[in-house]
Structures are given as structure tokens and as C-alpha cells.
Amino acid sequence: MVKAKYQDVLDLGASLNIQDGDVTEDNGVLKIKGTAKTQYEKNIIWDKIKEIGGDSPSDIKADIKVADTSVYHRHVVKSGETLGKIAIQYYGKASKYQDIFKANTDILKNPDLIYPDQELIIPNL
């Protein structure tokens, strides 16, 4: 029953390719474990858990580890994106584009020139 309630969380985990995943149900509590690639992906999973179960759900226990803690995320640029739009996606503020630019000066020479398929580091703040 509780597994069905959180099926969207499990589907999200599968789409994010969470590694070493394990799901069990015990006395009405869903227990999930796994390793996300980045902190951003872990946050997405927790946001989905809270969306379904509220801020402190008692019917799910999640132990999500992070494989790469050196970055917040790695973003592949899509056509039409700007550093400002990417900054809003990850940090909620366009002005944080400067942090993304600084973390990628090895491949970016100008913050206004990014190209599709470039992989950018989204730094931990």
C-alpha cells in the first residue's frame, strides 16, 4: 500500500539511474536506499518524497547517499539555455550565473557564450 503511494519516488529514482537501490516495506514503512550521482539529484528525490508525504513523513525512510560530493551537479547545456537560466534552475537566482562561470573557466571564456552539449560543473555553494 505505502509502496503504491510513493511509486512516483521510485520511478524518479529509476529515471535518475540511482545506483545500489533497495526498496523494502516493513510494518507500513517504506524503506529505500541508494546512491545518487550528485547532491542535486538527492535533493530532487527528497523534494518528491516531501511532495507526496509532507515535510516529515512517518511512512517512508530514505537513505540516499551521493557519489560525487565535489560538485552540486553536472549539467549538459541544451539549445537556448543561458548561464542565468541554468543558475535559476539550480539555485533559484539568475545572479548565481557568475558562480557557474567561475567553476567552468577551463571551457568557458565568456559567460554569454555557451553551447549545446557542453557539460558544465554546477558548484556547491
N, C-alpha and C positions, 0 to 999 in steps of 0.2 A: 504493500500500500504506500509506504513512505518513498519507496524507490520510484514509483509512478509519479509521485508529487515532484520529485527532483529530477525527472528524466531530462529536462532541458539542461540541467547542470552536467549530467553525464554525456549528453550529446555535444555540449560545448567542449568538454574535456576531450572527447574523441576528435572533434574538428580541430582543436589546438594540438593534437597529437601528444597528449600528456603521456609521459613515459612511466613505466613501472606502476601503472594504475591498478588499483584493487578496490572493489566495492563489496561490502557485506552489509547485511541488515541484522540487527540484534535487538530484540525487545522493543521494536518500534523506532529504533535509531539507525539511520543510515550512516555507515562509516565509509569514507572514501579517502584514498591515499594516492599520491602520485607526485611526479616531478614536472613542473612547468619549465619551459625554456628560459623565461625571464620573469622578473617581478611584475611587469605589466600584465602578462598572461595570468599569473596567480591572482592579481587584482581583479581581472575580468571574471574569473571563476567565483571569487568571493562576492563580487557585485551581483552575480546571478543568484548565488545562494541567498543573499540578503533580499533580493527582489522577490524571491519565492517564499522564504521563511521568516522575513523580518530581520531586524538588526541583531538579535540574539536568539537564533532558532535553537530549540532544545531537541529537535528530532533529526539533526544531522551533525556529525563530527567530521571535520575535514583536516587532513594533514597533508598540505601541499608544500612541497619543497621547491627550490629554484635552482636550476642547473647552472645558470650564468649570472652571478651577482655583480659582475664587473660593469654591467650596463643595465639600464631600465628596460630597454627593448632594442631590437634591430628592425628598422623599418625599410621596406623596399618602396621607393618612390613610384607613384602612379602618375600617369599623364594628368596635367592640370593642377598638381599639388604645388604648394609653396612651403617654405620653412615655417611661415606663420600659421598656415592651416595645419601642418603637422604638429606644431607646438600646441595648438588648441586641442588637438586630438589626445595628446599625451599629458599635457599639463593644465589645460583649461585656459591658457593665456597665450595670445599671439606673441607677446613681447619676449617669451622664452625662446623664440627662434634663435636668439644670439647664443644661447647655451648649446643648442643643437649644432649651430655653425661652428662654434669653437671646438666641439668634440670631433668634428669632421674636416678640419683644415687640411688633412692629408689628401683628401679627394675634392674638397670644395675650395675654390679661390675667391668666390663671390657669393654672398648669401642669396642673391637674386637669380643665380644660375644653378638650378638643379635639374636633373634629367631622369626620365623614367628608367626604372630598373637599377638605379644606384641604391646600394644598401647603406643606409645611414645609421650611425650609432645614436641612440636616444639615451643621453647620460642620466645617471642617478643624480637627483638634486638634493 
